[in-house]
Amino acid sequence: MRRVIYSVASSLDGYNTDAQGDYSWAVPDEEVIAALNADAGEVSTYLYGRRMYEAMAGWETDPAVAAQSPESAAFAATWQAAHKIVFSAGLPEVWTKRTRLERELTAEAVERARAEASGDLTVEGPTLARSALRLGLVDVIELLICPVVVGAGTPVLPDGFRTALSLTRERRFSNGMVQLTYAVR
């Protein structure tokens, strides 16, 4: 069965963005992007909420984003080849290829996506992941811990959420970032 992976960058104190909504402290370097690209080779479908989709669409719509580096270009090609499902009640339409719009994240919608997928699926962004975690749809939590404490912001994990995890991988990067991969039990 295809896994649903919640993949997210996190400050050491557990936030995806700081109190002002900034996440520039989480921008990966080439070494980290190369590792994430290797992981993305197993992913065939990205599950997004509106905000994350709007942020990620640049990988297809803005050539300057892919032109930043060879690893950025490789990620752009991988992202464009993947299927994207955007869960949003308010977004009127999607504007990237291989993308469809669903109005609500439900277990049925994710199971349909899982059945259609040729590889793993990722849930991108803590807002959508909050719902997926509470619905019991996430098989793997993958945290990219950034060497920064931001004090407040958008939490990576929802308040009150509890689950047992098993560490399946740990990777350290020269920029101080650490990737931790946990299977949800």
C-alpha positions in Angstrom: 0.0 0.0 0.0 1.2 3.5 -0.8 2.3 5.4 2.3 1.0 8.9 3.2 4.0 10.9 4.5 3.7 14.2 6.4 6.9 15.9 5.4 7.6 19.3 7.1 10.4 21.7 8.0 10.4 22.5 11.7 12.2 24.8 14.0 13.8 23.1 17.0 10.8 24.3 19.1 8.2 22.8 16.7 7.1 25.5 14.4 6.8 25.5 10.6 6.6 29.3 10.4 7.4 32.0 13.0 4.8 34.3 14.5 5.0 36.6 11.4 4.5 33.7 9.0 8.2 33.7 7.9 9.9 30.4 7.1 13.1 31.8 5.4 15.0 30.1 8.2 14.0 26.7 6.8 15.3 27.2 3.3 17.5 24.1 2.6 21.0 24.3 1.0 22.1 22.1 -1.9 23.0 19.1 0.2 19.6 19.1 1.9 17.8 19.6 -1.4 19.7 16.7 -3.0 18.6 14.4 -0.1 15.0 15.7 -0.4 15.1 15.1 -4.2 16.2 11.5 -3.5 13.2 11.1 -1.2 10.8 12.7 -3.8 11.7 10.0 -6.2 9.4 7.7 -4.2 6.5 10.2 -4.2 3.9 10.3 -7.0 1.3 12.6 -5.4 1.4 15.7 -3.3 -1.6 16.6 -1.1 -1.8 20.4 -0.5 -4.0 22.9 1.2 -4.6 26.2 -0.5 -1.7 28.2 1.0 0.9 25.5 0.5 -0.3 24.9 -3.1 0.0 28.7 -3.8 3.6 28.6 -2.4 4.6 25.5 -4.3 3.0 26.4 -7.7 6.1 28.5 -8.5 8.0 25.3 -9.2 6.0 25.1 -12.4 4.9 28.7 -13.1 8.1 30.7 -12.3 11.2 29.6 -14.2 13.4 31.6 -11.9 12.6 29.2 -9.0 14.0 26.2 -10.8 16.9 28.2 -12.1 18.3 28.8 -8.6 20.5 25.7 -8.7 20.9 22.3 -10.3 19.2 20.6 -7.4 16.3 23.2 -7.6 15.9 22.3 -11.3 15.8 18.6 -10.5 13.1 19.2 -7.8 11.1 21.3 -10.3 11.1 18.5 -12.8 10.1 16.0 -10.1 7.3 18.3 -8.8 5.9 19.0 -12.3 5.8 15.2 -13.1 3.9 14.4 -9.9 0.1 14.6 -9.3 -1.1 17.3 -7.0 -4.4 17.3 -5.2 -5.4 20.6 -3.6 -7.9 20.5 -0.7 -9.7 23.9 -0.5 -13.2 25.0 0.0 -12.4 28.5 -1.2 -9.9 28.2 -4.1 -11.8 28.7 -7.3 -9.4 26.8 -9.5 -6.0 25.2 -9.8 -3.5 26.5 -12.4 -0.7 23.9 -12.6 -0.7 20.7 -14.7 -1.5 17.3 -13.2 -3.5 19.0 -10.5 -7.0 18.6 -9.3 -9.1 20.4 -6.7 -11.0 18.6 -3.9 -13.3 20.7 -1.7 -12.6 18.8 1.6 -10.0 16.5 3.0 -11.8 13.2 3.9 -10.6 9.7 4.5 -12.4 8.7 1.3 -10.6 11.3 -0.8 -7.2 10.3 0.5 -7.9 6.6 0.0 -9.0 7.3 -3.5 -5.7 9.2 -4.1 -3.8 6.4 -2.5 -5.5 3.9 -4.9 -4.7 6.0 -7.9 -1.0 6.7 -6.9 1.9 4.9 -8.4 4.1 5.9 -5.4 3.9 7.4 -2.0 1.8 10.5 -1.2 3.0 13.5 0.9 0.8 15.7 3.0 2.4 19.1 2.7 1.9 21.9 5.3 0.8 21.7 8.9 -2.7 23.0 8.4 -3.7 20.2 6.1 -1.6 17.7 8.0 -3.5 18.5 11.2 -6.6 17.2 9.6 -4.9 14.2 8.1 -3.3 13.3 11.4 -6.5 13.5 13.3 -8.2 11.3 10.7 -5.5 8.7 11.1 -4.4 8.9 7.5 -0.7 9.6 8.0 1.7 6.6 7.9 5.0 8.5 8.2 6.0 11.7 9.9 9.2 13.2 8.4 10.6 16.2 10.2 13.4 18.4 8.8 14.6 20.0 12.0 16.2 23.4 11.4 18.8 24.8 13.8 16.7 27.7 15.0 14.3 28.5 17.8 11.5 30.9 16.7 9.4 31.1 19.9 5.9 31.0 18.3 4.2 30.5 15.0 2.4 27.7 13.2 2.9 24.5 15.1 4.1 21.4 13.1 1.9 19.1 15.1 -1.6 19.8 16.3 -2.3 20.4 20.0 -3.7 17.4 21.8 -2.5 14.9 19.1 -1.0 11.8 20.5 0.4 8.7 18.7 3.2 6.2 19.1 6.1 6.5 16.6 9.1 4.4 15.6 12.3 6.1 14.4 13.1 4.6 11.0 15.8 7.1 9.7 18.0 9.9 10.9 20.1 12.1 8.6 22.4 14.9 9.6 23.4 17.7 7.2 26.5 19.9 7.3 24.3 23.1 7.7 23.0 21.8 11.1 19.7 20.5 9.8 18.6 17.0 10.8 15.9 14.9 9.1 14.0 12.5 11.3 11.7 9.9 9.8 9.1 8.1 12.0 6.6 5.4 11.2 3.3 6.0 12.8 2.3 3.0 14.9 
